[in-house]
């Protein structure tokens, strides 16, 4: 299928503010598809969360698209929302639905069937694509034929990447059938690349914000920065003091008696000079300083090296070979893990990179098993004791191939 696309934003569509949707058009085809930027943010977040749930390849997610369709000389589709459909992944990370999954899909379609009292309704199907080629699989074609029979139905495939914007494309019926060939043209599925601008607030539906996933899904850092601390206002001198100083400056050189008369003494002068009292006080302060210094020296002498469990920046990563896998372990007894709420594991396996999101229960297990594809693997574990504070530690390994034994001559 020879598809092309045009990137623009809505400017004259009724009932929709300018700049809130991405316009996908196929030159020479009587079809226009408007996709809300808010949907791109939220759907991209769900796709990246599934992508990071399974090491190496990532799990595919899918569901139904909600919007409206207008037919005429030109078909106009508006996609405003989506409903995810859970997948048991009984056949691996691909989004292949079981009988139970299909039952849930049928319930979602029935709930959003077009009706006169519904502004938006089911207009198509979506899924993420972690396979090598972006194309409709045989199970996708069967699903679209049986459960999306309307002529205007569309299918959105999104291929996520760990280090750049996801790629997407739309499939639609031509001559009554969906094509089975790979997509020829794609467009970036991320707000920043689509020209949507940084959103004023976090998109709805993302109840537990994850800065890493949000940045990957939108291209922007949506975490609000705290306001800068306010500087204290300068304190002005009292008017009386300012006048007194100005009066002295204007008076010019005067005698000491005149100055004493100009500045009233608030306290009566002592009958005796008080300088002698500092002699015993100085001796007392000197004696206290010697005692305190002696105690501090004793405390430094008896102080032991800090225990690893009290180091707030230590994750204590270790790596061992476990059969055909690598066992990455960390010390859950260290101080950094005591308040850790979540973590992110970055894996660089040769030229391939992967990001895995770890929940609190995953961190409490103390390690993960990873089946490496190359002999050069680098791990970087980052944990978050607080939402905006993190502790990270990296570990790299190079596995040497075992020398093959030389067969003895017979």
C-alpha positions in Angstrom: 0.0 0.0 0.0 1.5 3.3 -1.1 0.7 5.7 1.8 2.0 9.3 2.2 1.1 11.7 4.9 1.1 15.4 5.7 1.9 16.9 9.1 -0.3 19.9 10.0 -2.6 21.1 12.8 -6.3 21.9 12.7 -7.1 25.6 12.0 -10.6 25.8 10.8 -12.4 22.7 12.0 -15.7 23.5 13.8 -16.0 22.7 17.5 -12.2 22.1 17.9 -9.7 24.7 19.0 -6.8 25.4 16.6 -3.6 23.4 17.4 -5.2 20.7 19.5 -5.0 17.8 16.9 -2.7 16.4 14.3 -4.0 16.1 10.8 -3.1 12.9 8.9 -3.9 13.0 5.2 -3.2 10.7 2.3 -2.6 12.7 -1.0 -4.9 11.4 -3.7 -7.2 9.6 -1.1 -10.5 11.1 0.1 -9.7 10.7 3.8 -8.6 13.0 6.6 -7.8 11.8 10.1 -7.6 14.2 13.1 -5.8 12.8 16.2 -6.0 14.8 19.5 -2.6 15.6 20.9 -4.0 14.6 24.4 -4.7 11.2 23.0 -1.2 10.9 21.5 0.3 11.7 25.0 -1.9 9.2 26.9 -1.7 6.4 24.3 2.0 6.9 23.9 2.4 6.6 27.7 0.5 3.3 27.8 2.5 1.9 24.8 5.8 2.9 26.4 4.7 1.3 29.7 4.0 -2.0 28.0 7.3 -1.7 26.0 9.2 -1.5 29.3 7.4 -4.3 31.0 9.2 -7.2 29.3 13.0 -7.2 28.8 14.5 -7.1 25.3 11.4 -7.0 23.0 8.6 -5.4 25.2 5.0 -6.4 25.5 2.4 -5.2 22.9 -0.8 -3.5 24.1 -4.0 -2.7 22.2 -7.6 -1.7 22.3 -10.3 0.3 20.5 -10.2 3.9 19.2 -13.1 6.3 20.0 -14.1 9.3 17.9 -16.5 10.2 15.1 -16.7 9.7 11.4 -18.3 11.9 8.7 -18.8 10.5 5.2 -19.3 12.3 2.0 -17.1 13.3 -0.9 -14.3 13.1 1.7 -14.3 10.9 4.8 -13.3 12.8 8.0 -12.4 10.9 11.1 -11.7 12.4 14.5 -10.0 10.3 17.1 -10.4 11.6 20.6 -10.1 8.7 23.1 -9.2 5.0 23.4 -10.2 2.1 25.6 -7.4 -0.4 26.4 -8.2 -4.2 26.2 -6.1 -6.4 28.5 -4.2 -9.3 26.9 -3.2 -12.4 28.7 -0.2 -12.8 26.4 -0.6 -16.5 26.4 1.5 -16.7 23.1 4.3 -14.4 24.1 4.7 -10.6 24.1 2.6 -10.2 20.9 -0.9 -8.7 21.2 -2.7 -12.0 20.3 -6.1 -12.2 22.1 -7.3 -15.4 23.8 -11.0 -16.3 24.1 -11.3 -14.4 27.3 -9.6 -11.4 25.8 -11.9 -11.5 22.8 -14.9 -11.5 25.2 -13.6 -8.3 26.9 -13.1 -6.8 23.5 -16.6 -7.5 22.4 -17.9 -6.0 25.6 -16.0 -2.8 25.0 -17.2 -2.6 21.4 -20.8 -3.1 22.5 -20.5 -0.4 25.1 -19.3 2.1 22.5 -21.5 1.1 19.5 -22.6 4.2 17.5 -25.9 5.6 18.7 -27.8 8.9 18.3 -27.1 9.9 21.9 -23.3 9.3 21.7 -21.0 12.0 20.6 -18.0 9.6 20.2 -18.1 5.9 19.5 -15.8 3.1 18.2 -14.1 4.0 15.0 -11.3 1.5 14.8 -8.6 -0.6 16.5 -5.1 0.1 17.7 -2.1 -1.9 19.0 1.6 -1.4 19.5 4.0 -3.2 17.2 7.3 -4.5 18.7 7.9 -6.8 15.7 10.4 -6.2 13.0 8.0 -4.9 10.4 5.0 -2.6 10.7 2.2 -4.5 9.1 -1.1 -6.2 9.8 -0.6 -9.8 11.0 -3.1 -12.5 10.0 -4.8 -12.3 13.4 -5.2 -8.6 12.9 -6.9 -9.0 9.6 -9.3 -11.6 11.1 -10.0 -9.3 14.0 -10.8 -6.3 11.8 -12.9 -8.3 9.4 -15.1 -9.9 12.1 -15.4 -7.1 14.7 -14.9 -3.9 12.8 -17.1 -4.3 9.7 -17.8 -0.6 9.0 -16.3 0.7 5.8 -14.7 3.7 7.6 -12.9 1.6 10.2 -9.2 2.2 10.7 -6.3 0.5 12.4 -3.4 2.3 14.1 -0.1 0.6 14.6 2.6 2.2 16.7 6.2 0.9 16.9 7.9 2.1 20.1 11.6 2.8 20.5 13.7 3.2 23.6 15.9 6.1 22.4 13.8 8.0 19.9 10.2 8.9 19.0 7.8 6.1 18.2 6.6 5.5 14.6 3.0 5.0 13.6 0.8 4.5 10.5 -2.9 4.1 9.7 -4.4 1.2 7.8 -7.8 1.4 6.2 -10.0 -0.5 3.8 -9.3 -0.2 0.1 -11.7 -1.9 -2.3 -13.4 -3.3 0.8 -10.3 -5.0 2.3 -7.4 -4.1 4.7 -4.0 -4.5 3.1 -1.6 -7.1 4.4 1.6 -5.5 3.0 4.1 -3.7 5.2 3.6 0.0 5.7 5.5 2.2 3.2 5.2 5.5 5.1 5.1 6.3 8.8 4.8 9.4 11.0 6.3 10.2 14.4 3.9 9.3 17.2 4.9 11.9 19.7 3.6 15.4 20.5 6.9 17.2 20.2 7.6 15.9 16.7 4.0 16.5 15.6 4.2 20.2 16.5 1.8 20.0 19.4 3.9 22.1 21.8 4.5 21.4 25.4 1.1 20.8 27.2 0.2 23.3 29.9 -0.6 20.5 32.3 -0.2 16.7 32.7 -2.7 14.9 30.4 -5.6 13.4 32.2 -5.5 9.6 32.8 -1.9 9.6 34.0 -2.6 9.2 37.7 0.8 8.1 38.8 3.3 10.3 36.9 6.5 8.7 35.7 9.0 11.3 34.4 10.9 8.8 32.3 7.8 7.4 30.5 6.2 10.9 30.1 9.3 12.2 28.4 9.5 9.2 26.1 5.8 9.5 25.3 5.5 13.3 24.8 9.1 14.4 24.1 8.8 16.9 27.0 9.6 16.9 30.7 6.2 17.5 32.3 7.4 17.5 35.9 6.7 20.9 37.3 9.7 22.7 38.6 9.4 24.2 42.1 9.2 28.0 42.2 12.5 29.8 42.9 13.0 30.8 46.5 11.9 34.4 47.2 14.7 36.7 48.2 14.2 38.6 51.4 13.4 42.2 51.0 16.1 44.6 52.2 15.4 46.2 55.6 15.6 49.9 55.6 17.2 51.8 58.4 14.8 53.7 60.8 14.3 57.3 59.8 15.7 58.6 63.1 19.0 56.8 62.7 19.3 57.9 59.1 18.7 61.5 60.1 21.3 61.3 62.8 24.0 59.9 60.5 23.2 62.5 57.8 23.4 65.2 60.4 26.8 64.1 61.5 28.0 63.9 57.9 26.8 67.4 57.2 28.3 68.9 60.3 31.9 68.3 59.1 34.9 67.9 61.5 33.9 68.5 65.0 35.3 68.0 68.5 34.8 64.8 70.4 32.7 66.6 72.9 30.4 67.9 70.2 30.0 64.4 68.8 29.2 62.9 72.2 26.6 65.6 72.7 25.0 64.9 69.3 24.7 61.2 69.9 22.9 60.5 73.2 24.3 57.7 75.3 21.4 55.2 76.0 23.3 53.5 78.9 24.9 55.2 81.8 28.7 55.0 81.9 30.1 52.5 84.3 31.9 53.9 87.3 34.8 51.6 86.7 36.4 50.5 83.5 35.2 47.1 82.5 38.4 46.0 80.5 39.8 44.0 83.4 36.8 41.5 83.4 38.0 40.0 80.1 41.1 38.6 81.6 39.4 35.8 83.6 36.9 35.2 80.9 39.6 34.7 78.3 41.2 32.1 80.6 37.9 30.2 81.0 37.3 30.2 77.2 40.8 28.9 76.6 40.3 26.1 79.1 37.0 25.1 77.5 38.6 25.1 74.0 41.3 22.7 75.2 38.7 20.3 76.7 36.5 20.3 73.6 39.4 19.8 71.3 40.6 16.8 73.4 37.1 15.2 73.2 36.8 15.8 69.5 40.2 14.1 68.9 39.1 11.1 70.9 35.9 10.8 68.9 37.8 10.9 65.6 40.3 8.3 66.9 37.5 5.9 67.9 35.4 6.4 64.8 35.1 3.4 62.6 34.8 3.3 58.8 31.1 3.8 57.7 29.2 0.6 57.2 28.0 -0.1 53.7 24.4 -0.4 55.0 24.5 3.3 56.1 25.8 4.6 52.7 22.8 6.4 51.1 24.4 6.2 47.6 25.3 2.5 47.6 23.3 -0.1 45.6 25.9 -2.8 45.8 25.3 -4.2 42.3 26.8 -7.7 41.5 26.6 -9.9 38.5 27.1 -13.6 38.2 26.7 -16.1 35.4 23.6 -18.3 35.9 23.4 -21.0 33.2 22.7 -19.2 29.9 21.5 -16.0 31.8 23.1 -13.2 33.7 21.9 -12.7 37.3 22.0 -9.1 38.3 21.7 -8.7 42.1 21.5 -5.7 44.5 21.7 -5.4 48.2 18.2 -4.6 49.6 19.7 -4.0 53.0 21.4 -0.8 51.9 20.0 2.5 53.0 19.1 3.5 49.4 16.6 0.7 49.1 14.8 1.2 52.4 12.5 4.0 51.0 12.8 3.1 47.3 9.4 3.4 45.7 10.3 2.4 42.2 13.2 1.9 39.9 14.4 1.9 36.2 16.8 -0.7 34.8 18.7 0.4 31.7 20.3 -2.4 29.7 22.8 -1.9 26.9 23.3 -5.3 25.2 25.8 -4.7 22.4 24.1 -2.2 20.0 20.6 -2.8 21.5 19.2 -0.8 24.5 16.3 -1.5 26.7 14.5 0.2 29.6 12.6 -1.8 32.2 10.4 -0.2 34.8 10.7 -1.8 38.3 8.0 -1.5 41.0 8.6 -1.6 44.7 7.9 -5.4 44.9 10.4 -6.0 42.0 13.1 -4.1 43.9 12.4 -6.2 47.0 13.3 -9.4 45.2 17.0 -8.3 45.1 17.8 -9.1 41.5 16.7 -10.0 38.0 17.6 -12.7 35.4 18.6 -11.5 32.0 19.4 -13.6 29.0 22.0 -11.7 27.1 22.3 -11.6 23.3 25.9 -10.4 23.1 29.1 -10.8 25.3 29.2 -7.0 26.1 26.4 -6.1 28.5 26.0 -2.9 30.6 23.4 -2.5 33.4 22.5 0.8 35.0 20.0 0.7 37.9 18.3 3.9 39.0 16.0 3.9 42.1 13.8 6.7 43.4 13.6 7.1 47.2 11.6 10.2 46.3 9.7 11.4 43.2 12.4 13.8 42.2 15.5 12.3 43.8 17.3 9.2 42.4 20.3 7.1 43.1 22.0 5.2 40.3 24.8 2.7 39.9 26.2 1.0 36.7 27.9 -2.3 36.1 29.5 -3.5 32.9 30.6 -7.0 32.0 32.5 -8.6 29.1 32.0 -12.3 28.8 35.0 -14.2 27.3 34.3 -17.2 25.2 35.7 -20.4 26.5 38.5 -21.9 24.6 37.5 -25.1 22.8 39.5 -28.2 23.9 42.0 -29.5 21.5 41.3 -33.1 20.5 44.2 -35.4 21.2 45.7 -37.2 18.2 44.9 -40.9 18.1 
